[in-house]
């Protein structure tokens, strides 16, 4: 019996020892390879190596003109060149990989550790970014829950997981301080009385200015998705996401490029005696050009809005084929005529060629065109082509736009 036990135990013991040694060798070898890049669950580097590039996949800005990204081995420098109209300043952020040293020479710049793990957004236009990047779970505060359309965020609101912190001009600093987010994203218009940026930074919060609205093209606005991605270290993922968005847009635009008949179009409405018409170099004009339209103010060289009188607009647009982007409060023809009976003088009203971009408005008046439309420019363009050239996109169903009914 004893001999039998010995004869079996030696091979088993030897095998166990061999297996244990082999496992240790493999583990040690793996650790040696990965020590410089190994991160914890929260994205922090465990063993910093000054020779390691911690951002091997880099973002390239191809359409946005107001956003610049410069990479270093363990930090990224993000510059906002044109935060608002006629801005006299730029903003800069140094995004430092968690677990690595803070670079020197940026005393006047906000230094933010990335990836961030919590965010408060003061604009609904930033919310689709979080959904596309798969980080809605990091959102802990928003301006106003009633205005939100992004489905993933709506679900988070229903679950009671989001705090309301007020809008840009009336933000609740104390509530945000209680939330203690890694980042607050906001926007500015250059008015110290209404902009929240200064108040937030003075309170010691990390704040990112998103100036997507200053871009002159649909894809330029959409590319600010990359601004959000930089804070989450989603550099590689966002390049793929935006590339797909841009490719879709360009494919759709190509379909309308060779159209011979370009219907005349004008947009906007008379507001308290002034009609704000988008300039010929604006993102609205770009949408209309790419959709095969003849925008009646395309000869203008500005990218902002032109304050015009009703009479000036009527003189040029009286016989226009289409009228789009009307008041967000107009759902049918009656709403328009009740507002001002003089609108009946436009041919587009008489023919019923009125299309508004308020097809997706929630019960509180939050318009998804102004929220999700920025991140989905291919869908907006497809709508416009469907309206102006229905034969090109025969199977497309209007998403953000709808025809004003009787």
Secondary structure by P-SEA (a helix, b strand, c coil): caaaaaaaaaaaaaaaaaaaaaaaaaaaaaaaacccccccccccccccccccccccbbbbbcccccbbbbbcccbbbbbbccccccccbbbbbbbbccccccccccccbbbbcccccccccccccaaaaaaaacccccccccccccccccaaaaaaaaacccccccccccccaaaaaaaccccccccccccccccaaaaaaaabbbbbbbcccccccaaaaaaaaaaaaaaacaaaaaaaaaaaaaaaaaaaaaaaccccbbbbbbbbbbccccccccccccaaaaaaaaaccccccccccccccccccaaaaaacccccccccccccccccaaaaaaacccccccccccccccccccccccccccccccccccccaaaaaaaaaaaacccccccccccccccccc
